[in-house]
Amino acid sequence: MTTVLKIVGLAPELVEPLFSLFEEVHFSGADEQFHPHPFTAAHANELCRYRGSDEYYVMMDDEPRVLAYGMLRGWDEGYEIPSLGIYVSAKARKLGLGKLMMLHLHAAAHLRAAPKIRLKVYKDNHAARHLYEKLGYVFQDASESELIGYFDLSPKRST
């Protein structure tokens, strides 16, 4: 039996699977380090009906259940450089799905002509930092506990 993975933009029919992931984020305590917005049923409903410039995605299997959640935000507020956020379900970690979602978000931002992507990560979140560094993010201190990272989307020129 084959498992089908797909990355899709949020839509009204995804409220329940998205909220299931939001419950995991909240009840696992992951919202102490990943807190871009409330992880409530009401917010899942709002995001699945959202129609603005920011982009929200989920990676799903064929059950269907949400394995990962990703976003590019800031365009609604007029920023040229979007902020990236990602969460991978505990049951789907160490499978390379975080990297897949990140690459999808990079491509989406590139298609929107964003020059860079930014993200914040807690200094003690070693697994996330390792992934971001492997992908090419460059970090600087944002605060005593957080780093801010940038990924350059401009075309690379060979010398």
N, C-alpha and C positions, 0 to 999 in steps of 0.2 A: 504494500500500500504506500502511495506517495503522499507526502504532505505538501500542500501548495502554500507558499508564502506570498503575500501581496501587501504593498504599501498603497494606502488610499487616503484621500482627503476626508476629513470628517464630514458626516452627513447625518440627518435625523435618525436613520435606522441604526446608528452606531451608539446611541446614548447608553443603552444598557451595558454593552461590552466595555465601553470606555469607562463608565462608572465602576464596573468591577475592577478595572485596573486602578482607578482612583482610590478605591477602598484599600487595595493592597498598599498603595503609596502611603496612605494615612495610617493604617493599622500596623504596618511594619516599622513605622517611625522614619521612613525615608523622606518624609516631608520636612524633616529637620535640615536636610541638606539640599533638597529639591523642592523649592517653594515658589514657583512662578505665578501661582494663582491658587484659589481654594480647590480642594479635591472633594467637592460635594456633588450630589446628584443634580442640583440646580445649575452648577457651573458646567457639568458635563452636557446638560441639555442646552445651555447657552452656546457652548463651543460647537456643538454638532449642528446648530442652526446659524452660526456666525457667517456673515457675508461681507467681510472687510478685506483689507489689503494683506493682513498677516496670514500666515499659512500654518495649518495644523494637520498632522498626519498620524495614522496608526499603521503598524505592521500587524497583520492578522494571519492566522492559520485557517485551515478549512473547517474548524469546529463550529462556528467561528469564535475565536477568542483573541483579544488584543495582547500581543506579545511585547510590543514597544510603542512608545508615544514620542512624537517629535514636533517641534514648532520652530518657526522663524517669526519673531515679533519685532515690532518697532516701526514698521512701515506706516501703520495707522497714525502714529504720532509724528510722522514726517522724517524719521531717521533714514539716512542713506544706507547705513550698515545695520543689518538685522541682528538681533540677539537669538542665539540658538539655545534650545533646551531639549533634553532627551531623558527618557526613563525606559529601562528595559525590565520587564517582569522578572522576578527572582527565579521563576521556573524556566526562563529562557536565556539566562546569562551564560557566558562562556561558550556561546555557539557562533559568535561573530555577528549577531544581529544588531548590536550597537553600532558596529562599524558600517554595516549595510544601511542603517537608518541615517547615520552621519553622512555617508556618501550621497544618499538621496537628497538630504537637506542641502548639501553643498551644491549639487546640480540644480536644485530648485532656485537657490539664491543666485547662482551664476546665470541662469536663464532670465532672471529678473534684473540682470546687470548690476548686482551688488558688487562693490569693489572688494569687500571683506565681510567676514562674519565674526561676531564677538560672542563670547560666553564667559560665565563666571563659574568657578569651581572652588569648593573648599579645599584648603591646602592638605587636609588629612584624608581626602577622598582619593586615595592612591590609584584605585582601579580606573576611575574616570580620567584622572590626570594622565595615566599611562596611555589610554586610548587616544586622548586628544594630542598628546605629544607625538605619538606614532603617526598621526594623521598630519602633523605639521603645524600645530598651533604654537604660537610664541606667547609666553606669559610674562606678566609683570604683576607686582603687588597691587591689589585693589584695597585691601584692608589687612589687619593683623591676621585674620583667619581665611581670607579669600584671595584668589588670583583672578585676574582678568586675562583672557586669552584671545588672540586674533588669528584668523586664518585668511591669508591673502588669496583672493580669487582672480586676480589679474593674470592675464596670459603670461606664462613664463617664456622669456626670450633666451635662446641659446646664444652663447658667445663664440 
